[in-house]
Amino acid sequence: MAKNMADMTNDTDVADSSGGNTAERADNKKIAKSEEKPVKLAKQAKNKAVKAPPKKGIVTRIRQYFKDVAAELKKVHWPARNELLTYTGVVLASVGILAALTWVVDSGLSFVMVELLGR
């Protein structure tokens, strides 16, 4: 795109040289150069190896970890007592139902195996 813009400014220079405004030509050249800079910087960034920041010490990293944990715990929605009791009841009921279903299926399969093997 930058090359196309440079070509366009050269075309306008030729057209302007026949009687155009010199200030306008200078503005066109400035615009073309300013649009080339990001392209050049992007190419330079690709060519350079990206260096990782220096590693911090183990104590600093552990301290940062616990600071992050404390910050996350402040964001947690802690349930009220009633909500906690409701959630606990739901979990215990679910575990009880699944345990009963597992027991029924296990007993049924055991009965079938005993009948098939004839003990």
C-alpha positions as CSV (number, residue, x, y, z in Angstrom):
1,M,0.0,0.0,0.0
2,A,2.9,2.4,0.8
3,K,4.5,1.7,-2.6
4,N,1.2,2.4,-4.3
5,M,0.9,5.7,-2.3
6,A,4.4,6.6,-3.3
7,D,3.6,5.9,-7.0
8,M,0.5,8.1,-6.6
9,T,2.5,11.0,-5.2
10,N,4.9,10.7,-8.1
11,D,2.0,10.8,-10.5
12,T,0.6,13.9,-8.8
13,D,4.1,15.5,-8.9
14,V,4.2,15.1,-12.6
15,A,0.7,16.5,-12.9
16,D,1.5,19.3,-10.5
17,S,4.8,20.2,-12.2
18,S,2.8,21.5,-15.1
19,G,1.4,24.3,-13.0
20,G,0.3,22.8,-9.6
21,N,0.9,24.1,-6.2
22,T,4.3,23.3,-4.7
23,A,2.9,23.3,-1.1
24,E,0.4,20.6,-2.2
25,R,3.3,18.5,-3.6
26,A,5.2,18.8,-0.3
27,D,2.1,17.7,1.6
28,N,1.7,14.7,-0.6
29,K,5.3,13.6,0.0
30,K,4.9,14.0,3.7
31,I,1.8,11.8,3.7
32,A,3.5,9.1,1.6
33,K,6.5,9.1,4.0
34,S,4.3,8.9,7.1
35,E,2.4,6.0,5.7
36,E,5.7,4.1,4.9
37,K,6.9,4.3,8.5
38,P,4.5,1.7,10.0
39,V,5.3,-0.7,7.2
40,K,9.0,-0.3,7.8
41,L,8.6,-0.7,11.6
42,A,6.5,-3.8,11.1
43,K,9.2,-5.4,8.9
44,Q,11.9,-4.5,11.4
45,A,9.9,-6.0,14.3
46,K,9.5,-9.3,12.3
47,N,13.3,-9.4,11.7
48,K,14.3,-8.8,15.3
49,A,14.0,-11.7,17.8
50,V,11.6,-10.9,20.5
51,K,13.4,-11.1,23.9
52,A,11.5,-12.3,26.9
53,P,11.6,-10.1,30.0
54,P,14.2,-11.3,32.5
55,K,12.9,-13.9,34.9
56,K,12.1,-12.8,38.4
57,G,13.5,-14.6,41.5
58,I,11.6,-17.5,43.0
59,V,10.6,-15.5,46.1
60,T,9.2,-12.7,44.0
61,R,7.2,-15.1,41.9
62,I,5.8,-16.9,45.0
63,R,4.9,-13.5,46.5
64,Q,3.2,-12.5,43.3
65,Y,1.3,-15.8,43.1
66,F,-0.2,-15.3,46.6
67,K,-1.1,-11.7,45.8
68,D,-2.9,-12.9,42.7
69,V,-4.7,-15.6,44.7
70,A,-5.9,-13.0,47.2
71,A,-7.1,-10.7,44.4
72,E,-9.1,-13.6,42.9
73,L,-10.6,-14.6,46.2
74,K,-11.9,-11.0,46.6
75,K,-13.8,-11.5,43.3
76,V,-15.5,-14.7,44.5
77,H,-19.2,-14.6,45.3
78,W,-19.4,-16.2,48.7
79,P,-22.9,-17.7,49.3
80,A,-25.0,-16.7,52.3
81,R,-25.8,-19.3,55.0
82,N,-29.2,-20.2,53.5
83,E,-27.7,-20.6,50.0
84,L,-24.9,-22.8,51.4
85,L,-27.3,-25.1,53.2
86,T,-29.4,-25.4,50.0
87,Y,-26.4,-26.2,47.9
88,T,-25.2,-28.7,50.4
89,G,-28.6,-30.4,50.5
90,V,-28.7,-30.7,46.7
91,V,-25.2,-32.2,46.6
92,L,-26.0,-34.8,49.4
93,A,-29.3,-35.7,47.8
94,S,-27.6,-36.2,44.4
95,V,-24.8,-38.3,45.9
96,G,-27.4,-40.4,47.7
97,I,-29.5,-41.0,44.6
98,L,-26.4,-41.9,42.5
99,A,-25.2,-44.3,45.3
100,A,-28.6,-46.0,45.4
101,L,-28.7,-46.4,41.6
102,T,-25.1,-47.8,41.6
103,W,-26.1,-50.2,44.3
104,V,-29.2,-51.4,42.4
105,V,-27.3,-51.9,39.2
106,D,-24.5,-53.7,41.0
107,S,-26.9,-56.0,42.9
108,G,-28.8,-56.7,39.7
109,L,-25.6,-57.6,37.8
110,S,-24.4,-59.8,40.7
111,F,-27.7,-61.6,40.8
112,V,-27.5,-62.2,37.0
113,M,-23.9,-63.5,37.3
114,V,-24.8,-65.8,40.2
115,E,-27.8,-67.3,38.2
116,L,-25.6,-67.7,35.1
117,L,-22.7,-69.4,36.9
118,G,-25.0,-71.4,39.2
119,R,-23.2,-71.1,42.5
